[in-house]
Each structure stands twice: as C-alpha cells, then as structure tokens.
Amino acid sequence: MKRELSMLVHQVGFTVGLGESGYLIGFTEHDDYPDEMPYGWRCGPAAPSSAIVLPTTDTGPLRLTIQVHDSQPAPEASSAWEPAEELSLPAETDSIHLATLDPGDVMDAWPEEETPLRVRLPLDQDQDQDQRMRLYCHADDPEPGIGDHGERHLIQLWPAPATTRLHPALREEDRQARAEYAANRSDTFADYTTELPLQD
C-alpha cells in the first residue's frame, strides 16, 4: 500500500534564549516547572498536552524550527541530527505555546514579531485531538555548558492517534537523577506550604 506524502502546512524558525532548564512546548500555557524531568531523553511529557525539552545548551541561544504537517512526515535524511524522539500530545487548543524555564520561573518565549502558529484540529469535537510531536536535535559542541553551542532543534507536529513514545533506553544514572528531581520538587512544595488554622 502506497503511503500518501505529507504536506508542510506551516513553518516558523527563530532563536530562543534558554534558561537553565530547557523549554516547554505544547497546547497549554505554562506557569510552573514540571513535576518530572526526562533525564536521559531529549524530551518528555510536562503536562497532559505539553512537553519539556532538555537541550545541550545551558543558558544560551538555540535555533528552533517548528513545522506543522497535515500527516506524518518522512524522517529527516541528514546524519547531522541526533536520533529523533517522539511523543503524543492531546491538543486542548489549536495554538502552540512556547516557554523557557529560567531559575525559579517560567517565561513566555514566543517572539512578539512572529505570528501565532496553529495546528489543524478536527471539526468534530468527538474525534481525537491528538498531535504527534517529533524532535530532532543537533549541537556543534555536544558538551553541556553555558554559551553558544551551535544548537538547533527541529520540531514536527502532525495529527495522529496517540501511540507509544519513542525514546532511547534509560541508564541507571538517569533514573537516579529523575528520582532526585522529583524528591527536590516535593521538598520545595512542602517548604512553601503553610497550614492555616480554621476560623470559626
């Protein structure tokens, strides 16, 4: 059976100034750090309809290209990209949101000069609203650090039923880093939680 060719519907490219913890992309606005970090992967779910992406660059420029396709695009042929990772995101809205994670804060990162980028959702609200996200990454300097690492990312989005995520296998140190992050998040939440006495 011959597969239909994917058509590129929209594309936008710009430079993002990264904070220390990567960026969030998806179909909801963000106001907090995710409860989990996908250490060992380039991306992972941050909320039901958004993903967090962990770049090589820690505080520096990233060239980001986002493509919206009408169906699954063919894999990128260039060997310059790292192996792609994929996940499915339910689209709560057709608008794509982008935010960076700066120390202790989440900041809107969509450039003011760029028009909003939107995906096509089914007219029938009973149909699945899922979008598949594929991420390609490249850094001229693959060692994590501050400054310009010549890093660029390509994100491709297309409508597709939710399927299994595509990521590399986790190492034990990745699992430990994830557990430590989750524990620290829990401790931070407890520190800012105050029990208030009930008033009559």
C-alpha positions in Angstrom: 0.0 0.0 0.0 1.4 3.4 -1.0 1.7 6.0 1.7 0.4 9.5 0.9 3.1 12.2 1.0 2.9 14.6 4.0 2.4 18.3 3.2 4.1 21.0 5.2 1.3 23.4 6.3 3.2 25.9 8.3 6.8 26.5 9.4 8.4 29.1 11.7 12.1 29.5 12.8 13.6 31.8 15.4 16.3 31.9 18.1 15.3 31.3 21.7 17.3 32.5 24.7 17.4 29.5 27.0 17.3 29.5 30.8 18.9 26.8 32.9 16.3 24.0 32.4 15.3 23.9 28.8 11.9 24.8 27.4 8.2 23.8 27.3 6.2 23.4 24.2 2.6 22.3 23.6 -1.0 23.3 23.7 -1.4 24.9 27.1 0.2 27.9 28.8 2.7 27.1 31.5 3.1 28.7 34.9 5.3 26.2 36.8 8.1 23.7 36.5 7.0 20.1 35.6 6.8 17.5 38.3 9.1 15.2 36.4 12.2 15.8 34.2 13.0 13.4 31.4 16.7 12.9 32.2 18.2 10.5 29.7 15.9 11.7 27.0 15.7 14.9 25.0 12.0 15.4 25.7 9.2 14.1 27.8 5.7 14.9 29.0 5.4 18.0 31.2 1.6 18.0 31.4 -1.1 16.2 29.5 -0.8 18.4 26.5 2.7 19.8 26.7 6.3 18.5 26.6 9.6 19.6 28.2 12.7 19.6 26.0 16.2 19.4 27.6 18.8 20.9 25.3 22.6 20.6 25.5 23.0 24.4 25.9 22.6 25.6 29.5 21.8 29.3 29.3 22.5 30.4 25.7 21.0 30.7 22.2 19.0 27.9 20.5 17.8 27.9 16.9 14.3 26.5 16.9 12.3 25.5 13.8 8.7 24.3 14.3 6.8 22.6 11.4 3.1 21.8 11.2 2.3 18.9 8.8 -1.0 17.5 7.7 0.2 13.9 8.2 3.3 12.0 9.3 6.4 13.5 7.5 9.2 11.3 6.3 12.2 11.0 8.6 15.0 13.6 8.1 17.7 12.2 5.9 20.6 14.2 7.3 23.0 12.4 9.6 23.7 15.7 11.4 20.6 15.2 13.6 20.6 13.0 16.7 18.1 10.1 16.6 14.6 11.5 16.7 12.3 11.2 19.7 8.6 11.2 19.6 5.6 11.6 21.9 1.8 12.2 21.5 0.1 15.3 22.9 -3.6 15.9 23.3 -4.3 19.3 21.8 -6.5 21.3 24.2 -6.3 24.2 21.8 -5.0 24.8 18.2 -2.5 27.3 19.4 1.1 26.3 20.1 2.7 27.7 23.2 6.4 28.0 24.0 8.0 28.9 27.3 11.5 28.7 28.8 12.4 27.6 32.3 14.6 30.2 33.9 15.8 29.7 37.5 12.6 29.6 39.6 10.4 31.0 36.8 8.6 30.1 33.6 8.7 32.7 30.9 6.8 33.1 27.6 9.3 32.6 24.8 7.3 33.1 21.6 8.8 36.1 19.8 6.5 39.1 19.5 7.3 39.6 15.9 6.2 36.0 15.0 2.5 35.3 14.3 1.0 32.5 16.4 1.5 29.1 15.0 -1.6 26.8 14.9 -2.4 23.2 14.1 -5.5 21.9 12.4 -7.9 20.2 14.7 -10.9 18.0 13.7 -14.2 19.9 13.3 -16.0 17.1 15.1 -15.2 17.6 18.8 -15.8 13.9 19.4 -12.8 13.0 17.3 -9.3 12.6 18.9 -7.5 15.9 19.1 -4.0 14.3 19.5 -0.9 15.7 17.8 2.3 13.7 17.3 5.5 15.6 18.1 8.8 14.6 16.7 12.0 16.2 17.9 15.4 16.4 16.2 18.4 17.9 17.9 21.9 19.0 16.9 24.7 20.8 18.7 28.1 21.7 17.2 29.5 21.4 20.7 27.8 18.3 22.4 29.3 19.0 25.8 26.7 20.7 28.1 27.5 24.2 29.2 26.8 27.9 29.0 27.1 30.0 25.8 26.6 29.4 22.1 26.9 25.6 21.3 25.6 26.0 17.8 22.5 24.1 18.9 19.4 23.8 16.8 16.2 21.8 17.2 13.5 20.8 14.7 10.0 20.0 16.0 7.5 18.5 13.7 3.8 18.2 14.6 1.0 16.3 12.8 -2.4 14.9 13.7 -2.3 11.3 14.7 -3.9 9.0 17.3 -1.9 8.7 20.5 0.8 5.9 20.3 3.8 4.8 22.2 6.5 7.3 22.9 9.9 6.9 21.1 13.0 7.4 23.3 16.4 5.9 23.9 16.8 3.3 26.7 17.3 4.8 30.2 20.5 4.3 32.2 20.6 3.8 35.9 22.1 7.3 36.5 19.2 8.8 34.5 16.6 7.0 36.8 18.5 8.3 39.8 18.6 11.9 38.5 14.8 11.7 37.9 14.2 10.4 41.4 16.3 13.2 42.9 14.5 15.8 40.9 11.1 14.5 42.0 12.2 14.4 45.6 13.5 18.0 45.4 10.3 19.2 43.8 8.3 17.5 46.6 10.6 19.2 49.3 10.2 22.6 47.6 6.5 22.3 47.6 6.4 21.3 51.3 8.6 24.3 52.1 6.1 26.7 50.6 3.0 25.0 52.1 1.6 26.5 55.3 -1.2 25.0 57.3 -3.6 27.8 58.2 -5.9 27.3 61.2 -9.6 27.0 60.6 -11.6 30.1 61.6 -14.9 29.9 63.3 
